[in-house]
Amino acid sequence: MRGIRGATTVDYNEAEHIWTRTRHLLEEMVEANNVCPEQVVHIWFTVTSDIDAAFPAKATRRLPGDWSHVPVMCATEIPVPNSLPRCIRVMVTANTEVSPRDIHHVFQEDAIKLRPDLTKQAGGDYAKKEKSRKEV
């Protein structure tokens, strides 16, 4: 069992925007780690206190495949002074034999600042694929 970290930010506090950014993050996390819904134990979402227009967990139901039986939960981040605003953090817990160093954690938008060391992992087909996709 492994934890897969992810985070993104939103530009404004609006439901559809929150779901779109969250879905994009989840899709990249799932693809990067070759995870299917049957492997996922649960998904935890946290948001900063400036996001309250929607539950980001609802974006899980918009993923392709049957995600309807995956338990999801939302919570509010601790309000640490000077922390990154409008941030959605995700922890996917999945059953996988992949080693911890081969897990691809995904940070998007301004959330890249949270863990730049994990954002561009060296090597791996997925990292190369993402690099070439962004160059197009």
Contacts in CASP RR format, 6 or more apart in sequence:
PFRMAT RR
TARGET T0000
AUTHOR 0000-0000-0000
METHOD contacts of the structure
MODEL  1
MRGIRGATTVDYNEAEHIWTRTRHLLEEMVEANNVCPEQVVHIWFTVTSD
IDAAFPAKATRRLPGDWSHVPVMCATEIPVPNSLPRCIRVMVTANTEVSP
RDIHHVFQEDAIKLRPDLTKQAGGDYAKKEKSRKEV
1 41 0 8 1.000
1 93 0 8 1.000
1 94 0 8 1.000
1 95 0 8 1.000
1 96 0 8 1.000
2 93 0 8 1.000
2 94 0 8 1.000
2 96 0 8 1.000
2 98 0 8 1.000
2 100 0 8 1.000
2 103 0 8 1.000
3 91 0 8 1.000
3 92 0 8 1.000
3 93 0 8 1.000
3 94 0 8 1.000
3 103 0 8 1.000
4 29 0 8 1.000
4 33 0 8 1.000
4 35 0 8 1.000
4 91 0 8 1.000
4 92 0 8 1.000
4 93 0 8 1.000
4 94 0 8 1.000
4 103 0 8 1.000
4 104 0 8 1.000
4 105 0 8 1.000
4 106 0 8 1.000
5 89 0 8 1.000
5 90 0 8 1.000
5 91 0 8 1.000
5 105 0 8 1.000
5 106 0 8 1.000
5 107 0 8 1.000
5 115 0 8 1.000
5 118 0 8 1.000
6 25 0 8 1.000
6 29 0 8 1.000
6 89 0 8 1.000
6 90 0 8 1.000
6 91 0 8 1.000
6 92 0 8 1.000
6 105 0 8 1.000
6 106 0 8 1.000
6 107 0 8 1.000
6 108 0 8 1.000
6 111 0 8 1.000
7 25 0 8 1.000
7 87 0 8 1.000
7 88 0 8 1.000
7 89 0 8 1.000
7 90 0 8 1.000
7 106 0 8 1.000
7 107 0 8 1.000
7 108 0 8 1.000
7 111 0 8 1.000
7 114 0 8 1.000
7 115 0 8 1.000
8 21 0 8 1.000
8 22 0 8 1.000
8 24 0 8 1.000
8 25 0 8 1.000
8 87 0 8 1.000
8 88 0 8 1.000
8 107 0 8 1.000
8 108 0 8 1.000
8 109 0 8 1.000
8 111 0 8 1.000
9 21 0 8 1.000
9 84 0 8 1.000
9 85 0 8 1.000
9 86 0 8 1.000
9 87 0 8 1.000
9 88 0 8 1.000
9 108 0 8 1.000
9 109 0 8 1.000
9 110 0 8 1.000
9 111 0 8 1.000
10 17 0 8 1.000
10 18 0 8 1.000
10 21 0 8 1.000
10 51 0 8 1.000
10 86 0 8 1.000
10 88 0 8 1.000
10 109 0 8 1.000
11 17 0 8 1.000
11 86 0 8 1.000
12 86 0 8 1.000
13 50 0 8 1.000
13 51 0 8 1.000
13 52 0 8 1.000
13 53 0 8 1.000
13 86 0 8 1.000
14 53 0 8 1.000
14 54 0 8 1.000
15 53 0 8 1.000
15 54 0 8 1.000
16 54 0 8 1.000
18 51 0 8 1.000
18 53 0 8 1.000
18 54 0 8 1.000
18 56 0 8 1.000
18 59 0 8 1.000
18 88 0 8 1.000
19 54 0 8 1.000
19 56 0 8 1.000
19 58 0 8 1.000
19 59 0 8 1.000
19 62 0 8 1.000
20 59 0 8 1.000
21 88 0 8 1.000
21 108 0 8 1.000
21 109 0 8 1.000
22 45 0 8 1.000
22 56 0 8 1.000
22 57 0 8 1.000
22 59 0 8 1.000
22 88 0 8 1.000
22 90 0 8 1.000
23 59 0 8 1.000
23 62 0 8 1.000
23 63 0 8 1.000
24 108 0 8 1.000
25 88 0 8 1.000
25 90 0 8 1.000
25 106 0 8 1.000
25 108 0 8 1.000
26 43 0 8 1.000
26 59 0 8 1.000
26 60 0 8 1.000
26 63 0 8 1.000
26 90 0 8 1.000
26 92 0 8 1.000
27 63 0 8 1.000
28 106 0 8 1.000
28 108 0 8 1.000
29 35 0 8 1.000
29 90 0 8 1.000
29 92 0 8 1.000
29 104 0 8 1.000
29 105 0 8 1.000
29 106 0 8 1.000
30 36 0 8 1.000
30 63 0 8 1.000
30 92 0 8 1.000
31 126 0 8 1.000
32 104 0 8 1.000
32 106 0 8 1.000
32 126 0 8 1.000
32 130 0 8 1.000
33 92 0 8 1.000
33 94 0 8 1.000
33 96 0 8 1.000
33 98 0 8 1.000
33 103 0 8 1.000
33 104 0 8 1.000
35 92 0 8 1.000
35 94 0 8 1.000
35 96 0 8 1.000
37 63 0 8 1.000
37 65 0 8 1.000
37 66 0 8 1.000
37 67 0 8 1.000
37 69 0 8 1.000
37 70 0 8 1.000
39 94 0 8 1.000
39 95 0 8 1.000
39 96 0 8 1.000
40 67 0 8 1.000
40 70 0 8 1.000
40 92 0 8 1.000
40 93 0 8 1.000
40 94 0 8 1.000
40 95 0 8 1.000
41 71 0 8 1.000
41 93 0 8 1.000
41 94 0 8 1.000
41 95 0 8 1.000
42 70 0 8 1.000
42 71 0 8 1.000
42 72 0 8 1.000
42 73 0 8 1.000
42 93 0 8 1.000
43 57 0 8 1.000
43 60 0 8 1.000
43 70 0 8 1.000
43 71 0 8 1.000
43 72 0 8 1.000
43 73 0 8 1.000
43 90 0 8 1.000
43 91 0 8 1.000
43 92 0 8 1.000
43 93 0 8 1.000
44 72 0 8 1.000
44 73 0 8 1.000
44 75 0 8 1.000
44 90 0 8 1.000
44 91 0 8 1.000
44 93 0 8 1.000
45 55 0 8 1.000
45 56 0 8 1.000
45 57 0 8 1.000
45 72 0 8 1.000
45 73 0 8 1.000
45 74 0 8 1.000
45 75 0 8 1.000
45 88 0 8 1.000
45 89 0 8 1.000
45 90 0 8 1.000
46 74 0 8 1.000
46 75 0 8 1.000
46 76 0 8 1.000
46 77 0 8 1.000
46 88 0 8 1.000
46 89 0 8 1.000
47 56 0 8 1.000
47 74 0 8 1.000
47 75 0 8 1.000
47 76 0 8 1.000
47 77 0 8 1.000
47 87 0 8 1.000
47 88 0 8 1.000
47 89 0 8 1.000
48 76 0 8 1.000
48 77 0 8 1.000
48 79 0 8 1.000
48 83 0 8 1.000
48 84 0 8 1.000
48 85 0 8 1.000
48 86 0 8 1.000
48 87 0 8 1.000
49 76 0 8 1.000
49 77 0 8 1.000
49 79 0 8 1.000
50 85 0 8 1.000
50 86 0 8 1.000
51 86 0 8 1.000
51 87 0 8 1.000
51 88 0 8 1.000
55 74 0 8 1.000
56 74 0 8 1.000
56 88 0 8 1.000
56 90 0 8 1.000
57 72 0 8 1.000
57 73 0 8 1.000
57 74 0 8 1.000
60 67 0 8 1.000
60 70 0 8 1.000
60 72 0 8 1.000
61 67 0 8 1.000
61 68 0 8 1.000
77 83 0 8 1.000
77 87 0 8 1.000
77 89 0 8 1.000
84 110 0 8 1.000
84 111 0 8 1.000
84 113 0 8 1.000
84 114 0 8 1.000
86 110 0 8 1.000
87 110 0 8 1.000
87 111 0 8 1.000
87 114 0 8 1.000
88 111 0 8 1.000
89 111 0 8 1.000
104 121 0 8 1.000
104 126 0 8 1.000
104 127 0 8 1.000
105 115 0 8 1.000
105 118 0 8 1.000
105 119 0 8 1.000
105 121 0 8 1.000
106 119 0 8 1.000
107 114 0 8 1.000
107 115 0 8 1.000
107 116 0 8 1.000
107 118 0 8 1.000
107 119 0 8 1.000
112 119 0 8 1.000
120 127 0 8 1.000
121 127 0 8 1.000
END
